[in-house]
Amino acid sequence: MKNTNRKFHIKRGDKVKVIAGNSKGKEGLVMAILTQKNLALIEGLNIVSRHMKPSANNPNGGIIKKEAPIHISNLALIEPATGKPTRIGRRLNANGKLQRYSKKTNQFI
C-alpha cells in the first residue's frame, strides 16, 4: 500500500517552472497535485486535445483542449522574492514548525 501522506516540494497555488518535457521553460500556477501518481496540473501548460462523445454536460461533444498532468520531478518552484527557480528544503522556523525554505537564498517561503 502506498503512503498517501507524502510531502512534495510544491503545493497548490505555487508558481512553478517546467524544467523538462514539451513545455520546458514555461511557467504557471499549480492547480492540483495528484499524490498517488506524483503528478501536478499546471494552469495553461501541457495542453492536450480530448475527443469527447456527446453527453448531458457536453451535448455537442467534439474536441476539447485541457491541461494534462506533469510529473513533479519536472517542476521547479519559483521563489516569490527573486522570481527565479530554486530547490526546496525543510527546517524548523521560530515557532518550531517545519517550513519550506529556498536553498538558493536560504529564506523561508
N, C-alpha and C positions, 0 to 999 in steps of 0.2 A: 504494500500500500504506500502510495506517495505521500510525503509530508506536504500538507496544504498551507502550513504557516511559514512559508519561505519569506525571506526578506530580499528585496530586489534593490538595485541601486537607483531605480526610477520609480516614481509614483504617479498616479493620475493627476493631471494638471501641470506636470513638469514640462519645460521646453527642452526638446532633445534634438540632436543632430544624428543623421544616419551616417554611419562610418563604413558600411559595406552593403553591396547589393545594387539593385536597379535604381533606387532612389538615393544613392550615395551623394553626400554633400548637402542634401535638403534638410530643412528644419521644420518642426511642427510641435503641436501640443499633444500630450498623451491623453487619449480619450478613455481608454480602458486597458487593464492588464489581465491577460488570461494566464493565471498562475499555474494551472495544470500543465500547460504546454510551453511555458516560458516565452510567451508572445505578448506583444503590445500593439494596440491600434493607435495609429498616429493620424491626427486630423489633416486631411488633404494629401497624404502620401501613400504610395504603393496602391494606386487606383487600379482596380480590375473591372472587367465587364462581365456581368452575370446575365445569362439568358433566362428570364423569368416567365413561367407559364401564367396565364391569366388566373387570378384568384379574387377573393372577396376584397382584399386590401388593395390589389392592383388589377382592376378589371381589364385593362388593355394588355397587360404583360409587356413583353419587349425586352430590350437590352438596357440594363441598369448599371451605372457606374457606382462603385462603392469601394471603401478602403479595405484592404486585406491586412492581416496582422504581419508584423515584422518581429523576428527573433530579438530578444532583449540584448543578446551579446553584440548585435549590430547597431546598438544605440549608445550615444554618449550624452550625458546630461550637460546642458549649457548652464554655466554658472550665471546667476542673475546679476551679480556685480560687474563682471567683465564682459559677459556675452560670448565667452569662448568655451569650447568643450573641456570638460575636466573629468578626472576619475574621482570616485567617491570612497570615503572611508567612514567608519563609525567610531565615536568616542563619547565619553560622558561629558555632559555640559555642566554648568554651575549648579543646576538643580539635581544632578545625579541621574539624569535620564540619558539614554543613548540617542545621539543625534547625528545626522549625516554632516560631513564636512568635506570641503574641496581639498584634494591633495595638492592642487596647484597653488592655491593662495592660503591654505591652512585655516580658512574661515568656515564657520558653521553655515549651513544652508537652511 
